[in-house]
Amino acid sequence: MLIVETERLILRNWQDEDRNLFYEINRDEKVMEFFPLRRSHAECDILFDRNRDMISETGLGFYALTDRVTNDAMGFCGLSPVDLPGILPEGAIEIGWRLATRFWGRGYVTEAASRLIEYARADLRVPDVHAFAVDRNHRSIAVMQRIGMQRLIGQDFDHPKVPETHPHLKRHVLFRTQFDSIEIRTR
């Protein structure tokens, strides 16, 4: 299932041949620096299948971010429902990403996320998109800023799903892109 394309990238649903890359990004210490756990092979398989099924069923999820020429997966970037009661409204959509380190520094995430913000506005017609990251995750925060998201000052929060054993990962900053008006598209 193709979601969107850019000049260099395709965002699509996951395929079985993407599993090794999915293992890599979910177990790499640098990629997962701001997450409290590293998944086992079996846990990665469960998450991979759950994400692929959600994309197939709803069109939302963390899509495989692939090279447009080779179709090789490099990571993910996607739009997904997020459940953070008391922090985000019910039905909120988040944008998120993860990229194998060998692809860092080439603007892939910014390119993919920019396209997904436009897709959320024009095709999904959602009122807004949220993003959040550990307050020291300067790389992800820089992407949020580059794609035009606004930090919601005064709405930093301690992520309720981060265990107390990782207090340095609890504090998160919150960003949002709010669409002023949703154009009704005719076909």
BELHUSUL-V348897 format. One record per helix or strand. SS is the DSSP state (A for helix, B for strand). FROM is the first residue (numbers start at 1). TO is the last residue. Records with the same first field share a line. If there is no record, write none. Layout:
SS=FROM-TO ; FROM-TO
This chain:
B=2-5 ; 9-12 ; 61-67 ; 73-81 ; 93-99 ; 128-134 ; 150-151 ; 157-158 ; 171-178
A=16-27 ; 41-58 ; 101-103 ; 108-124 ; 138-146 ; 164-169
